[in-house]
Amino acid sequence: MAADRLDEVLDAAYDCLTRYGVRRTTMDDIALRMGVSRSAVYQYVRGKDDAFRQLAARLHTRALRRARDAATAEDAPYATRVRGVLGAKLDLARGLTGDSPHTAELLDDKARLFGDICGTFTADLRQLLTALFTEAGTCATIEPAEAADICLALVTGLEAAPDGERLLGPATEALLTGLMTAGDTHGHDGPAGLGRDGAHGPSGLPTLCAAEV
C-alpha cells in the first residue's frame, strides 16, 4: 500500500513538473494534485527535491530494466539486442522531451538533482553494450567499449531527430553492418558458424571488426 501511495506522489510530481518545472513546483502543488494535505505527502517523500529524485530514479530504472531484458535475450540476433538497448534510451528521452519542455530536465546529466542518476543510467547502458560486443568478439582495431560508445553516440543523435524512432532500426542495422565482419547483423554465419574470413569469436560467435568491412 505504501508503494502504491509513493507511486501516486511521484505521478503527481510528474504532472506538476510538466506544468511548472522543477523550480516552480512546490509541495503544495503536489499535494493539491493528489487531493491530500501537504503533511500527507511528507509521509512518503522528504520534500520536493526528494520527490523529483525518486521520480527520475523510477523512470531511469524502468528504462534500464527494458534495456537489460533486450541485452540478455540470448535467442535474439545481435542487431535486435543492441537495438533493444538503444531503444530503451531513445524512448525514455523522446517520451520526456515530448511531454513537456520541463520534463527534459530529468535527462540533464549536469542537473544538481538528477545528474548522478542520468550518468549512472548511461554508464549501465554502456556496460550492457560492451558486454554484448565482448560476447560477440571484436578485432584489434576496436575495443568492445569503443563499439558501445559508437552505439550510444548514434542514439544520442537520434534523440534530436524528428523521426528518431523510425530511424533507429535502419540506423542500427547500418552501424552494425559496419562493425560486423562475419555473416550479417541477424546472426547468419557462413559454413560451420564461420564468418566471411572464417574467424570465430568467443563460443564460436562471429568476430566484430569495423576495419575489415
Secondary structure as UniProt FT lines:
FT   HELIX           2..24
FT   HELIX           27..34
FT   HELIX           38..41
FT   TURN            42..44
FT   HELIX           48..71
FT   TURN            74..75
FT   HELIX           78..99
FT   TURN            101..102
FT   HELIX           103..107
FT   TURN            109..110
FT   TURN            112..114
FT   HELIX           115..136
FT   TURN            140..141
FT   HELIX           144..159
FT   TURN            162..163
FT   HELIX           164..179
FT   TURN            185..186
FT   HELIX           191..193
FT   TURN            196..197
FT   HELIX           202..204
FT   TURN            211..212
//
